[in-house]
Amino acid sequence: MFFSPEIKEQMQRNILSRLKKIEGQIRGLQGMVGGDRNCDDILTQVRAAQSALKSVSRLVLKSYLLKCYSEIGEKPSPEEVLEKMDKTVTILSKFIGG
């Protein structure tokens, strides 16, 4: 199994750490808006927060794919593979098509 509890825990810690940083960025943005900061500075920080969220999204998708495909047995049936692929395509379509 390539999605060990250690890998899962490490990925969760990484995602949570990034989310806490994003939370700090958002709080900083609130302060910038409340402090009547320059729009260019605010937009730069908004762009940084968006980039950080995209990064978290990629990690969550990676985690999902690792978990999903680690649940398939050694010799999965074609139906099982197709079911996992369909579910993955549905999730990726929502993510990409937003």
HELIX and SHEET records of a PDB file:
HELIX    1   1 PRO A    5  GLY A   34  1                                  30    
HELIX    2   2 CYS A   39  SER A   70  1                                  32    
HELIX    3   3 PRO A   78  GLY A   97  1                                  20    
END                                                                             
